[in-house]
Amino acid sequence: MKNLEELRDEYNSKFILVGDERQSIWEWFISNFEVKREWDDKPNSITLEAIKEDITLMNKIDRVLIYSGEWQAYWRPGGKGYTTSEGEAGIYNMVEAYNKTSHCDSSKKITFIPLPEGTK
């Protein structure tokens, strides 16, 4: 199975579109093909919904990446857009990540991916 980045590269090589037209086709593309989300193999990830149910879970996590299941991409630094590259994703402390996402409903499919201790 191809990962999301491979699928996106394949998609981008076949379509020359801009703006909303490009996004609409990408949404159709990922909804009609089996996509391995990058965080499927990260067993310590935790959803925003789980934290809303038990806020004390935040105490067990220091730094995280924020993943949007809706867009199948990570949040960039400062919440300024999305990226499919983990290396380009923003690193947030857990409290900041929760504060930036707590308004999101479950349709956004927000997942926090903990980083190893010492990650800056």
PDB file as gemmi writes it, atoms N, CA and C in Angstrom:
CRYST1    1.000    1.000    1.000  90.00  90.00  90.00 P 1                      
ATOM      1  N   MET A   1       0.848  -1.180   0.000  1.00  0.00           N  
ATOM      2  CA  MET A   1       0.000   0.000   0.000  1.00  0.00           C  
ATOM      3  C   MET A   1       0.893   1.243   0.000  1.00  0.00           C  
ATOM      4  N   LYS A   2       0.544   2.215  -0.795  1.00  0.00           N  
ATOM      5  CA  LYS A   2       1.300   3.457  -0.852  1.00  0.00           C  
ATOM      6  C   LYS A   2       0.957   4.321   0.351  1.00  0.00           C  
ATOM      7  N   ASN A   3       1.947   5.088   0.810  1.00  0.00           N  
ATOM      8  CA  ASN A   3       1.637   6.013   1.888  1.00  0.00           C  
ATOM      9  C   ASN A   3       1.078   7.301   1.292  1.00  0.00           C  
ATOM     10  N   LEU A   4       0.607   8.160   2.149  1.00  0.00           N  
ATOM     11  CA  LEU A   4      -0.058   9.383   1.708  1.00  0.00           C  
ATOM     12  C   LEU A   4       0.850  10.260   0.846  1.00  0.00           C  
ATOM     13  N   GLU A   5       2.117  10.385   1.223  1.00  0.00           N  
ATOM     14  CA  GLU A   5       3.020  11.240   0.468  1.00  0.00           C  
ATOM     15  C   GLU A   5       3.237  10.700  -0.947  1.00  0.00           C  
ATOM     16  N   GLU A   6       3.354   9.377  -1.091  1.00  0.00           N  
ATOM     17  CA  GLU A   6       3.507   8.784  -2.424  1.00  0.00           C  
ATOM     18  C   GLU A   6       2.264   9.028  -3.272  1.00  0.00           C  
ATOM     19  N   LEU A   7       1.086   8.884  -2.654  1.00  0.00           N  
ATOM     20  CA  LEU A   7      -0.158   9.124  -3.384  1.00  0.00           C  
ATOM     21  C   LEU A   7      -0.286  10.578  -3.805  1.00  0.00           C  
ATOM     22  N   ARG A   8       0.086  11.487  -2.904  1.00  0.00           N  
ATOM     23  CA  ARG A   8      -0.019  12.903  -3.229  1.00  0.00           C  
ATOM     24  C   ARG A   8       0.940  13.260  -4.370  1.00  0.00           C  
ATOM     25  N   ASP A   9       2.164  12.711  -4.345  1.00  0.00           N  
ATOM     26  CA  ASP A   9       3.109  12.967  -5.437  1.00  0.00           C  
ATOM     27  C   ASP A   9       2.551  12.451  -6.759  1.00  0.00           C  
ATOM     28  N   GLU A  10       1.979  11.246  -6.728  1.00  0.00           N  
ATOM     29  CA  GLU A  10       1.387  10.673  -7.941  1.00  0.00           C  
ATOM     30  C   GLU A  10       0.239  11.544  -8.436  1.00  0.00           C  
ATOM     31  N   TYR A  11      -0.589  11.976  -7.504  1.00  0.00           N  
ATOM     32  CA  TYR A  11      -1.720  12.848  -7.833  1.00  0.00           C  
ATOM     33  C   TYR A  11      -1.236  14.152  -8.463  1.00  0.00           C  
ATOM     34  N   ASN A  12      -0.242  14.779  -7.819  1.00  0.00           N  
ATOM     35  CA  ASN A  12       0.263  16.066  -8.307  1.00  0.00           C  
ATOM     36  C   ASN A  12       0.910  15.942  -9.684  1.00  0.00           C  
ATOM     37  N   SER A  13       1.468  14.776  -9.990  1.00  0.00           N  
ATOM     38  CA  SER A  13       2.105  14.605 -11.298  1.00  0.00           C  
ATOM     39  C   SER A  13       1.079  14.429 -12.416  1.00  0.00           C  
ATOM     40  N   LYS A  14      -0.168  14.123 -12.065  1.00  0.00           N  
ATOM     41  CA  LYS A  14      -1.177  13.847 -13.086  1.00  0.00           C  
ATOM     42  C   LYS A  14      -2.179  14.975 -13.296  1.00  0.00           C  
ATOM     43  N   PHE A  15      -2.266  15.892 -12.348  1.00  0.00           N  
ATOM     44  CA  PHE A  15      -3.270  16.945 -12.446  1.00  0.00           C  
ATOM     45  C   PHE A  15      -2.619  18.314 -12.373  1.00  0.00           C  
ATOM     46  N   ILE A  16      -3.015  19.190 -13.273  1.00  0.00           N  
ATOM     47  CA  ILE A  16      -2.554  20.570 -13.220  1.00  0.00           C  
ATOM     48  C   ILE A  16      -3.794  21.420 -12.969  1.00  0.00           C  
ATOM     49  N   LEU A  17      -4.061  21.648 -11.699  1.00  0.00           N  
ATOM     50  CA  LEU A  17      -5.242  22.391 -11.279  1.00  0.00           C  
ATOM     51  C   LEU A  17      -4.820  23.405 -10.229  1.00  0.00           C  
ATOM     52  N   VAL A  18      -5.689  24.344  -9.942  1.00  0.00           N  
ATOM     53  CA  VAL A  18      -5.376  25.334  -8.920  1.00  0.00           C  
ATOM     54  C   VAL A  18      -6.536  25.490  -7.955  1.00  0.00           C  
ATOM     55  N   GLY A  19      -6.227  25.997  -6.783  1.00  0.00           N  
ATOM     56  CA  GLY A  19      -7.223  26.398  -5.798  1.00  0.00           C  
ATOM     57  C   GLY A  19      -8.232  25.333  -5.421  1.00  0.00           C  
ATOM     58  N   ASP A  20      -9.506  25.748  -5.331  1.00  0.00           N  
ATOM     59  CA  ASP A  20     -10.579  24.874  -4.873  1.00  0.00           C  
ATOM     60  C   ASP A  20     -10.748  23.655  -5.764  1.00  0.00           C  
ATOM     61  N   GLU A  21     -10.513  23.817  -7.057  1.00  0.00           N  
ATOM     62  CA  GLU A  21     -10.657  22.695  -7.978  1.00  0.00           C  
ATOM     63  C   GLU A  21      -9.659  21.586  -7.615  1.00  0.00           C  
ATOM     64  N   ARG A  22      -8.436  21.964  -7.333  1.00  0.00           N  
ATOM     65  CA  ARG A  22      -7.400  20.999  -6.960  1.00  0.00           C  
ATOM     66  C   ARG A  22      -7.770  20.318  -5.642  1.00  0.00           C  
ATOM     67  N   GLN A  23      -8.213  21.102  -4.649  1.00  0.00           N  
ATOM     68  CA  GLN A  23      -8.553  20.534  -3.344  1.00  0.00           C  
ATOM     69  C   GLN A  23      -9.730  19.572  -3.460  1.00  0.00           C  
ATOM     70  N   SER A  24     -10.746  19.903  -4.247  1.00  0.00           N  
ATOM     71  CA  SER A  24     -11.913  19.032  -4.399  1.00  0.00           C  
ATOM     72  C   SER A  24     -11.523  17.696  -5.003  1.00  0.00           C  
ATOM     73  N   ILE A  25     -10.670  17.708  -5.998  1.00  0.00           N  
ATOM     74  CA  ILE A  25     -10.246  16.450  -6.614  1.00  0.00           C  
ATOM     75  C   ILE A  25      -9.377  15.660  -5.645  1.00  0.00           C  
ATOM     76  N   TRP A  26      -8.504  16.341  -4.895  1.00  0.00           N  
ATOM     77  CA  TRP A  26      -7.677  15.641  -3.899  1.00  0.00           C  
ATOM     78  C   TRP A  26      -8.563  14.985  -2.856  1.00  0.00           C  
ATOM     79  N   GLU A  27      -9.597  15.659  -2.383  1.00  0.00           N  
ATOM     80  CA  GLU A  27     -10.504  15.062  -1.400  1.00  0.00           C  
ATOM     81  C   GLU A  27     -11.165  13.815  -1.977  1.00  0.00           C  
ATOM     82  N   TRP A  28     -11.579  13.878  -3.250  1.00  0.00           N  
ATOM     83  CA  TRP A  28     -12.170  12.709  -3.889  1.00  0.00           C  
ATOM     84  C   TRP A  28     -11.137  11.595  -3.977  1.00  0.00           C  
ATOM     85  N   PHE A  29      -9.916  11.942  -4.352  1.00  0.00           N  
ATOM     86  CA  PHE A  29      -8.847  10.967  -4.535  1.00  0.00           C  
ATOM     87  C   PHE A  29      -8.590  10.189  -3.251  1.00  0.00           C  
ATOM     88  N   ILE A  30      -8.402  10.887  -2.126  1.00  0.00           N  
ATOM     89  CA  ILE A  30      -8.077  10.182  -0.886  1.00  0.00           C  
ATOM     90  C   ILE A  30      -9.276   9.440  -0.322  1.00  0.00           C  
ATOM     91  N   SER A  31     -10.492   9.872  -0.653  1.00  0.00           N  
ATOM     92  CA  SER A  31     -11.661   9.161  -0.143  1.00  0.00           C  
ATOM     93  C   SER A  31     -11.974   7.913  -0.957  1.00  0.00           C  
ATOM     94  N   ASN A  32     -11.401   7.784  -2.158  1.00  0.00           N  
ATOM     95  CA  ASN A  32     -11.679   6.636  -3.018  1.00  0.00           C  
ATOM     96  C   ASN A  32     -10.532   5.638  -3.126  1.00  0.00           C  
ATOM     97  N   PHE A  33      -9.459   5.877  -2.429  1.00  0.00           N  
ATOM     98  CA  PHE A  33      -8.326   4.965  -2.439  1.00  0.00           C  
ATOM     99  C   PHE A  33      -7.932   4.661  -1.008  1.00  0.00           C  
ATOM    100  N   GLU A  34      -7.439   3.448  -0.798  1.00  0.00           N  
ATOM    101  CA  GLU A  34      -6.982   3.090   0.536  1.00  0.00           C  
ATOM    102  C   GLU A  34      -5.682   3.833   0.802  1.00  0.00           C  
ATOM    103  N   VAL A  35      -5.681   4.647   1.817  1.00  0.00           N  
ATOM    104  CA  VAL A  35      -4.523   5.480   2.125  1.00  0.00           C  
ATOM    105  C   VAL A  35      -3.987   5.086   3.490  1.00  0.00           C  
ATOM    106  N   LYS A  36      -2.696   4.835   3.561  1.00  0.00           N  
ATOM    107  CA  LYS A  36      -2.061   4.566   4.845  1.00  0.00           C  
ATOM    108  C   LYS A  36      -1.700   5.906   5.455  1.00  0.00           C  
ATOM    109  N   ARG A  37      -2.387   6.248   6.520  1.00  0.00           N  
ATOM    110  CA  ARG A  37      -2.082   7.508   7.190  1.00  0.00           C  
ATOM    111  C   ARG A  37      -0.748   7.373   7.909  1.00  0.00           C  
ATOM    112  N   GLU A  38       0.043   8.440   7.898  1.00  0.00           N  
ATOM    113  CA  GLU A  38       1.373   8.379   8.481  1.00  0.00           C  
ATOM    114  C   GLU A  38       1.347   8.038   9.966  1.00  0.00           C  
ATOM    115  N   TRP A  39       0.262   8.365  10.654  1.00  0.00           N  
ATOM    116  CA  TRP A  39       0.240   8.131  12.089  1.00  0.00           C  
ATOM    117  C   TRP A  39      -0.350   6.783  12.453  1.00  0.00           C  
ATOM    118  N   ASP A  40      -0.749   5.952  11.473  1.00  0.00           N  
ATOM    119  CA  ASP A  40      -1.272   4.625  11.788  1.00  0.00           C  
ATOM    120  C   ASP A  40      -0.256   3.777  12.538  1.00  0.00           C  
ATOM    121  N   ASP A  41       1.026   4.001  12.264  1.00  0.00           N  
ATOM    122  CA  ASP A  41       2.051   3.187  12.909  1.00  0.00           C  
ATOM    123  C   ASP A  41       2.649   3.876  14.141  1.00  0.00           C  
ATOM    124  N   LYS A  42       1.949   4.832  14.686  1.00  0.00           N  
ATOM    125  CA  LYS A  42       2.394   5.530  15.886  1.00  0.00           C  
ATOM    126  C   LYS A  42       1.410   5.206  17.017  1.00  0.00           C  
ATOM    127  N   PRO A  43       1.692   4.126  17.740  1.00  0.00           N  
ATOM    128  CA  PRO A  43       0.718   3.615  18.714  1.00  0.00           C  
ATOM    129  C   PRO A  43       0.420   4.541  19.880  1.00  0.00           C  
ATOM    130  N   ASN A  44       1.259   5.519  20.144  1.00  0.00           N  
ATOM    131  CA  ASN A  44       1.020   6.408  21.284  1.00  0.00           C  
ATOM    132  C   ASN A  44       0.187   7.627  20.921  1.00  0.00           C  
ATOM    133  N   SER A  45      -0.256   7.721  19.669  1.00  0.00           N  
ATOM    134  CA  SER A  45      -1.051   8.891  19.281  1.00  0.00           C  
ATOM    135  C   SER A  45      -2.368   8.893  20.044  1.00  0.00           C  
ATOM    136  N   ILE A  46      -2.907  10.079  20.222  1.00  0.00           N  
ATOM    137  CA  ILE A  46      -4.147  10.221  20.987  1.00  0.00           C  
ATOM    138  C   ILE A  46      -5.026  11.269  20.309  1.00  0.00           C  
ATOM    139  N   THR A  47      -6.291  11.010  20.262  1.00  0.00           N  
ATOM    140  CA  THR A  47      -7.202  11.922  19.570  1.00  0.00           C  
ATOM    141  C   THR A  47      -7.632  13.076  20.471  1.00  0.00           C  
ATOM    142  N   LEU A  48      -8.017  14.154  19.831  1.00  0.00           N  
ATOM    143  CA  LEU A  48      -8.578  15.296  20.558  1.00  0.00           C  
ATOM    144  C   LEU A  48      -9.818  14.861  21.324  1.00  0.00           C  
ATOM    145  N   GLU A  49     -10.628  14.011  20.717  1.00  0.00           N  
ATOM    146  CA  GLU A  49     -11.862  13.562  21.370  1.00  0.00           C  
ATOM    147  C   GLU A  49     -11.559  12.810  22.660  1.00  0.00           C  
ATOM    148  N   ALA A  50     -10.497  11.996  22.668  1.00  0.00           N  
ATOM    149  CA  ALA A  50     -10.117  11.266  23.881  1.00  0.00           C  
ATOM    150  C   ALA A  50      -9.692  12.235  24.976  1.00  0.00           C  
ATOM    151  N   ILE A  51      -8.966  13.275  24.602  1.00  0.00           N  
ATOM    152  CA  ILE A  51      -8.530  14.259  25.599  1.00  0.00           C  
ATOM    153  C   ILE A  51      -9.719  15.061  26.115  1.00  0.00           C  
ATOM    154  N   LYS A  52     -10.679  15.373  25.250  1.00  0.00           N  
ATOM    155  CA  LYS A  52     -11.876  16.084  25.711  1.00  0.00           C  
ATOM    156  C   LYS A  52     -12.640  15.252  26.737  1.00  0.00           C  
ATOM    157  N   GLU A  53     -12.606  13.924  26.577  1.00  0.00           N  
ATOM    158  CA  GLU A  53     -13.289  13.040  27.527  1.00  0.00           C  
ATOM    159  C   GLU A  53     -12.510  12.898  28.829  1.00  0.00           C  
ATOM    160  N   ASP A  54     -11.186  12.966  28.757  1.00  0.00           N  
ATOM    161  CA  ASP A  54     -10.345  12.820  29.947  1.00  0.00           C  
ATOM    162  C   ASP A  54      -9.165  13.781  29.837  1.00  0.00           C  
ATOM    163  N   ILE A  55      -9.366  14.990  30.297  1.00  0.00           N  
ATOM    164  CA  ILE A  55      -8.382  16.060  30.161  1.00  0.00           C  
ATOM    165  C   ILE A  55      -7.052  15.718  30.844  1.00  0.00           C  
ATOM    166  N   THR A  56      -7.074  14.809  31.812  1.00  0.00           N  
ATOM    167  CA  THR A  56      -5.831  14.442  32.511  1.00  0.00           C  
ATOM    168  C   THR A  56      -4.849  13.717  31.589  1.00  0.00           C  
ATOM    169  N   LEU A  57      -5.302  13.220  30.453  1.00  0.00           N  
ATOM    170  CA  LEU A  57      -4.394  12.575  29.503  1.00  0.00           C  
ATOM    171  C   LEU A  57      -3.327  13.548  29.008  1.00  0.00           C  
ATOM    172  N   MET A  58      -3.648  14.838  29.018  1.00  0.00           N  
ATOM    173  CA  MET A  58      -2.686  15.854  28.572  1.00  0.00           C  
ATOM    174  C   MET A  58      -1.436  15.855  29.437  1.00  0.00           C  
ATOM    175  N   ASN A  59      -1.586  15.498  30.703  1.00  0.00           N  
ATOM    176  CA  ASN A  59      -0.460  15.540  31.637  1.00  0.00           C  
ATOM    177  C   ASN A  59       0.624  14.527  31.299  1.00  0.00           C  
ATOM    178  N   LYS A  60       0.287  13.527  30.486  1.00  0.00           N  
ATOM    179  CA  LYS A  60       1.231  12.463  30.156  1.00  0.00           C  
ATOM    180  C   LYS A  60       2.030  12.753  28.894  1.00  0.00           C  
ATOM    181  N   ILE A  61       1.753  13.884  28.246  1.00  0.00           N  
ATOM    182  CA  ILE A  61       2.372  14.191  26.955  1.00  0.00           C  
ATOM    183  C   ILE A  61       3.057  15.551  27.030  1.00  0.00           C  
ATOM    184  N   ASP A  62       4.265  15.634  26.492  1.00  0.00           N  
ATOM    185  CA  ASP A  62       4.999  16.896  26.493  1.00  0.00           C  
ATOM    186  C   ASP A  62       4.870  17.612  25.149  1.00  0.00           C  
ATOM    187  N   ARG A  63       5.563  17.163  24.140  1.00  0.00           N  
ATOM    188  CA  ARG A  63       5.550  17.799  22.820  1.00  0.00           C  
ATOM    189  C   ARG A  63       4.877  16.885  21.804  1.00  0.00           C  
ATOM    190  N   VAL A  64       4.133  17.519  20.874  1.00  0.00           N  
ATOM    191  CA  VAL A  64       3.363  16.742  19.895  1.00  0.00           C  
ATOM    192  C   VAL A  64       3.386  17.389  18.513  1.00  0.00           C  
ATOM    193  N   LEU A  65       3.043  16.567  17.536  1.00  0.00           N  
ATOM    194  CA  LEU A  65       2.659  17.048  16.217  1.00  0.00           C  
ATOM    195  C   LEU A  65       1.143  16.994  16.198  1.00  0.00           C  
ATOM    196  N   ILE A  66       0.512  17.901  15.470  1.00  0.00           N  
ATOM    197  CA  ILE A  66      -0.947  17.884  15.334  1.00  0.00           C  
ATOM    198  C   ILE A  66      -1.259  17.359  13.941  1.00  0.00           C  
ATOM    199  N   TYR A  67      -2.082  16.314  13.886  1.00  0.00           N  
ATOM    200  CA  TYR A  67      -2.446  15.709  12.606  1.00  0.00           C  
ATOM    201  C   TYR A  67      -3.939  15.909  12.369  1.00  0.00           C  
ATOM    202  N   SER A  68      -4.272  16.417  11.193  1.00  0.00           N  
ATOM    203  CA  SER A  68      -5.670  16.593  10.807  1.00  0.00           C  
ATOM    204  C   SER A  68      -6.076  15.431   9.902  1.00  0.00           C  
ATOM    205  N   GLY A  69      -6.938  14.570  10.408  1.00  0.00           N  
ATOM    206  CA  GLY A  69      -7.453  13.482   9.587  1.00  0.00           C  
ATOM    207  C   GLY A  69      -8.325  14.001   8.457  1.00  0.00           C  
ATOM    208  N   GLU A  70      -8.970  15.145   8.682  1.00  0.00           N  
ATOM    209  CA  GLU A  70      -9.805  15.748   7.639  1.00  0.00           C  
ATOM    210  C   GLU A  70      -8.964  16.068   6.399  1.00  0.00           C  
ATOM    211  N   TRP A  71      -7.783  16.628   6.608  1.00  0.00           N  
ATOM    212  CA  TRP A  71      -6.910  17.028   5.497  1.00  0.00           C  
ATOM    213  C   TRP A  71      -5.794  16.022   5.241  1.00  0.00           C  
ATOM    214  N   GLN A  72      -5.728  14.972   6.060  1.00  0.00           N  
ATOM    215  CA  GLN A  72      -4.684  13.951   5.916  1.00  0.00           C  
ATOM    216  C   GLN A  72      -3.297  14.597   5.896  1.00  0.00           C  
ATOM    217  N   ALA A  73      -3.092  15.538   6.827  1.00  0.00           N  
ATOM    218  CA  ALA A  73      -1.828  16.266   6.855  1.00  0.00           C  
ATOM    219  C   ALA A  73      -1.567  16.808   8.262  1.00  0.00           C  
ATOM    220  N   TYR A  74      -0.299  17.118   8.505  1.00  0.00           N  
ATOM    221  CA  TYR A  74       0.117  17.723   9.772  1.00  0.00           C  
ATOM    222  C   TYR A  74      -0.079  19.230   9.723  1.00  0.00           C  
ATOM    223  N   TRP A  75      -0.276  19.821  10.903  1.00  0.00           N  
ATOM    224  CA  TRP A  75      -0.298  21.280  11.000  1.00  0.00           C  
ATOM    225  C   TRP A  75       1.141  21.773  10.864  1.00  0.00           C  
ATOM    226  N   ARG A  76       1.313  22.874  10.153  1.00  0.00           N  
ATOM    227  CA  ARG A  76       2.620  23.514  10.048  1.00  0.00           C  
ATOM    228  C   ARG A  76       2.892  24.331  11.323  1.00  0.00           C  
ATOM    229  N   PRO A  77       4.118  24.805  11.505  1.00  0.00           N  
ATOM    230  CA  PRO A  77       4.416  25.651  12.662  1.00  0.00           C  
ATOM    231  C   PRO A  77       3.471  26.854  12.733  1.00  0.00           C  
ATOM    232  N   GLY A  78       3.047  27.173  13.930  1.00  0.00           N  
ATOM    233  CA  GLY A  78       2.156  28.308  14.141  1.00  0.00           C  
ATOM    234  C   GLY A  78       0.750  28.096  13.608  1.00  0.00           C  
ATOM    235  N   GLY A  79       0.422  26.870  13.217  1.00  0.00           N  
ATOM    236  CA  GLY A  79      -0.907  26.592  12.671  1.00  0.00           C  
ATOM    237  C   GLY A  79      -1.118  27.221  11.305  1.00  0.00           C  
ATOM    238  N   LYS A  80      -0.030  27.474  10.584  1.00  0.00           N  
ATOM    239  CA  LYS A  80      -0.110  28.176   9.292  1.00  0.00           C  
ATOM    240  C   LYS A  80      -0.077  27.186   8.136  1.00  0.00           C  
ATOM    241  N   GLY A  81      -1.180  26.494   7.956  1.00  0.00           N  
ATOM    242  CA  GLY A  81      -1.301  25.572   6.836  1.00  0.00           C  
ATOM    243  C   GLY A  81      -1.012  24.136   7.224  1.00  0.00           C  
ATOM    244  N   TYR A  82      -0.941  23.283   6.205  1.00  0.00           N  
ATOM    245  CA  TYR A  82      -0.778  21.853   6.396  1.00  0.00           C  
ATOM    246  C   TYR A  82       0.389  21.342   5.556  1.00  0.00           C  
ATOM    247  N   THR A  83       0.941  20.204   5.976  1.00  0.00           N  
ATOM    248  CA  THR A  83       1.984  19.534   5.227  1.00  0.00           C  
ATOM    249  C   THR A  83       1.840  18.028   5.407  1.00  0.00           C  
ATOM    250  N   THR A  84       2.181  17.279   4.387  1.00  0.00           N  
ATOM    251  CA  THR A  84       2.182  15.829   4.523  1.00  0.00           C  
ATOM    252  C   THR A  84       3.530  15.327   5.016  1.00  0.00           C  
ATOM    253  N   SER A  85       4.489  16.216   5.165  1.00  0.00           N  
ATOM    254  CA  SER A  85       5.825  15.852   5.621  1.00  0.00           C  
ATOM    255  C   SER A  85       5.952  16.047   7.125  1.00  0.00           C  
ATOM    256  N   GLU A  86       6.251  14.965   7.810  1.00  0.00           N  
ATOM    257  CA  GLU A  86       6.429  15.059   9.260  1.00  0.00           C  
ATOM    258  C   GLU A  86       7.560  16.027   9.611  1.00  0.00           C  
ATOM    259  N   GLY A  87       8.588  16.075   8.772  1.00  0.00           N  
ATOM    260  CA  GLY A  87       9.722  16.958   9.009  1.00  0.00           C  
ATOM    261  C   GLY A  87       9.385  18.436   8.901  1.00  0.00           C  
ATOM    262  N   GLU A  88       8.303  18.775   8.198  1.00  0.00           N  
ATOM    263  CA  GLU A  88       7.886  20.164   8.050  1.00  0.00           C  
ATOM    264  C   GLU A  88       6.766  20.543   9.020  1.00  0.00           C  
ATOM    265  N   ALA A  89       6.339  19.578   9.826  1.00  0.00           N  
ATOM    266  CA  ALA A  89       5.239  19.815  10.768  1.00  0.00           C  
ATOM    267  C   ALA A  89       5.710  20.670  11.938  1.00  0.00           C  
ATOM    268  N   GLY A  90       4.773  21.417  12.504  1.00  0.00           N  
ATOM    269  CA  GLY A  90       5.076  22.214  13.682  1.00  0.00           C  
ATOM    270  C   GLY A  90       5.138  21.344  14.928  1.00  0.00           C  
ATOM    271  N   ILE A  91       5.991  21.712  15.847  1.00  0.00           N  
ATOM    272  CA  ILE A  91       6.087  21.014  17.134  1.00  0.00           C  
ATOM    273  C   ILE A  91       5.429  21.899  18.175  1.00  0.00           C  
ATOM    274  N   TYR A  92       4.462  21.341  18.882  1.00  0.00           N  
ATOM    275  CA  TYR A  92       3.674  22.085  19.855  1.00  0.00           C  
ATOM    276  C   TYR A  92       3.792  21.431  21.217  1.00  0.00           C  
ATOM    277  N   ASN A  93       3.786  22.250  22.294  1.00  0.00           N  
ATOM    278  CA  ASN A  93       3.647  21.611  23.593  1.00  0.00           C  
ATOM    279  C   ASN A  93       2.180  21.212  23.718  1.00  0.00           C  
ATOM    280  N   MET A  94       1.880  20.243  24.546  1.00  0.00           N  
ATOM    281  CA  MET A  94       0.549  19.657  24.581  1.00  0.00           C  
ATOM    282  C   MET A  94      -0.530  20.665  24.955  1.00  0.00           C  
ATOM    283  N   VAL A  95      -0.251  21.546  25.875  1.00  0.00           N  
ATOM    284  CA  VAL A  95      -1.245  22.549  26.283  1.00  0.00           C  
ATOM    285  C   VAL A  95      -1.555  23.481  25.111  1.00  0.00           C  
ATOM    286  N   GLU A  96      -0.513  23.935  24.424  1.00  0.00           N  
ATOM    287  CA  GLU A  96      -0.699  24.797  23.258  1.00  0.00           C  
ATOM    288  C   GLU A  96      -1.495  24.067  22.172  1.00  0.00           C  
ATOM    289  N   ALA A  97      -1.164  22.813  21.917  1.00  0.00           N  
ATOM    290  CA  ALA A  97      -1.861  22.026  20.894  1.00  0.00           C  
ATOM    291  C   ALA A  97      -3.345  21.889  21.239  1.00  0.00           C  
ATOM    292  N   TYR A  98      -3.625  21.619  22.499  1.00  0.00           N  
ATOM    293  CA  TYR A  98      -5.019  21.495  22.919  1.00  0.00           C  
ATOM    294  C   TYR A  98      -5.747  22.835  22.772  1.00  0.00           C  
ATOM    295  N   ASN A  99      -5.119  23.906  23.226  1.00  0.00           N  
ATOM    296  CA  ASN A  99      -5.757  25.227  23.118  1.00  0.00           C  
ATOM    297  C   ASN A  99      -6.041  25.614  21.671  1.00  0.00           C  
ATOM    298  N   LYS A 100      -5.151  25.237  20.748  1.00  0.00           N  
ATOM    299  CA  LYS A 100      -5.345  25.573  19.336  1.00  0.00           C  
ATOM    300  C   LYS A 100      -6.411  24.713  18.659  1.00  0.00           C  
ATOM    301  N   THR A 101      -6.707  23.546  19.228  1.00  0.00           N  
ATOM    302  CA  THR A 101      -7.619  22.611  18.561  1.00  0.00           C  
ATOM    303  C   THR A 101      -8.910  22.335  19.318  1.00  0.00           C  
ATOM    304  N   SER A 102      -9.012  22.784  20.541  1.00  0.00           N  
ATOM    305  CA  SER A 102     -10.167  22.400  21.381  1.00  0.00           C  
ATOM    306  C   SER A 102     -11.512  22.825  20.787  1.00  0.00           C  
ATOM    307  N   HIS A 103     -11.508  23.813  19.909  1.00  0.00           N  
ATOM    308  CA  HIS A 103     -12.758  24.254  19.274  1.00  0.00           C  
ATOM    309  C   HIS A 103     -13.196  23.303  18.154  1.00  0.00           C  
ATOM    310  N   CYS A 104     -12.299  22.430  17.707  1.00  0.00           N  
ATOM    311  CA  CYS A 104     -12.597  21.536  16.572  1.00  0.00           C  
ATOM    312  C   CYS A 104     -13.584  20.447  16.985  1.00  0.00           C  
ATOM    313  N   ASP A 105     -14.498  20.112  16.077  1.00  0.00           N  
ATOM    314  CA  ASP A 105     -15.393  18.992  16.353  1.00  0.00           C  
ATOM    315  C   ASP A 105     -14.779  17.716  15.792  1.00  0.00           C  
ATOM    316  N   SER A 106     -15.447  16.600  16.018  1.00  0.00           N  
ATOM    317  CA  SER A 106     -14.883  15.301  15.651  1.00  0.00           C  
ATOM    318  C   SER A 106     -14.690  15.126  14.145  1.00  0.00           C  
ATOM    319  N   SER A 107     -15.376  15.923  13.329  1.00  0.00           N  
ATOM    320  CA  SER A 107     -15.215  15.786  11.875  1.00  0.00           C  
ATOM    321  C   SER A 107     -13.809  16.173  11.416  1.00  0.00           C  
ATOM    322  N   LYS A 108     -13.084  16.925  12.233  1.00  0.00           N  
ATOM    323  CA  LYS A 108     -11.715  17.337  11.883  1.00  0.00           C  
ATOM    324  C   LYS A 108     -10.708  16.210  12.101  1.00  0.00           C  
ATOM    325  N   LYS A 109     -11.075  15.221  12.923  1.00  0.00           N  
ATOM    326  CA  LYS A 109     -10.229  14.045  13.181  1.00  0.00           C  
ATOM    327  C   LYS A 109      -8.826  14.442  13.635  1.00  0.00           C  
ATOM    328  N   ILE A 110      -8.783  15.315  14.632  1.00  0.00           N  
ATOM    329  CA  ILE A 110      -7.501  15.789  15.159  1.00  0.00           C  
ATOM    330  C   ILE A 110      -6.861  14.702  16.012  1.00  0.00           C  
ATOM    331  N   THR A 111      -5.591  14.445  15.725  1.00  0.00           N  
ATOM    332  CA  THR A 111      -4.816  13.469  16.482  1.00  0.00           C  
ATOM    333  C   THR A 111      -3.505  14.120  16.893  1.00  0.00           C  
ATOM    334  N   PHE A 112      -3.107  13.873  18.135  1.00  0.00           N  
ATOM    335  CA  PHE A 112      -1.832  14.373  18.641  1.00  0.00           C  
ATOM    336  C   PHE A 112      -0.833  13.225  18.598  1.00  0.00           C  
ATOM    337  N   ILE A 113       0.323  13.484  18.027  1.00  0.00           N  
ATOM    338  CA  ILE A 113       1.345  12.472  17.907  1.00  0.00           C  
ATOM    339  C   ILE A 113       2.512  12.868  18.815  1.00  0.00           C  
ATOM    340  N   PRO A 114       2.642  12.178  19.953  1.00  0.00           N  
ATOM    341  CA  PRO A 114       3.710  12.531  20.904  1.00  0.00           C  
ATOM    342  C   PRO A 114       5.094  12.337  20.292  1.00  0.00           C  
ATOM    343  N   LEU A 115       5.991  13.220  20.654  1.00  0.00           N  
ATOM    344  CA  LEU A 115       7.371  13.134  20.217  1.00  0.00           C  
ATOM    345  C   LEU A 115       8.224  12.600  21.366  1.00  0.00           C  
ATOM    346  N   PRO A 116       9.349  11.980  21.042  1.00  0.00           N  
ATOM    347  CA  PRO A 116      10.220  11.481  22.108  1.00  0.00           C  
ATOM    348  C   PRO A 116      10.679  12.618  23.023  1.00  0.00           C  
ATOM    349  N   GLU A 117      10.921  12.279  24.269  1.00  0.00           N  
ATOM    350  CA  GLU A 117      11.401  13.293  25.210  1.00  0.00           C  
ATOM    351  C   GLU A 117      12.675  13.926  24.687  1.00  0.00           C  
ATOM    352  N   GLY A 118      12.807  15.216  24.896  1.00  0.00           N  
ATOM    353  CA  GLY A 118      13.992  15.941  24.458  1.00  0.00           C  
ATOM    354  C   GLY A 118      13.847  16.542  23.057  1.00  0.00           C  
ATOM    355  N   THR A 119      12.759  16.232  22.361  1.00  0.00           N  
ATOM    356  CA  THR A 119      12.541  16.821  21.039  1.00  0.00           C  
ATOM    357  C   THR A 119      12.198  18.290  21.195  1.00  0.00           C  
ATOM    358  N   LYS A 120      12.848  19.138  20.393  1.00  0.00           N  
ATOM    359  CA  LYS A 120      12.580  20.571  20.501  1.00  0.00           C  
ATOM    360  C   LYS A 120      12.024  21.098  19.226  1.00  0.00           C  
TER     361      LYS A 120                                                      
END                                                                             
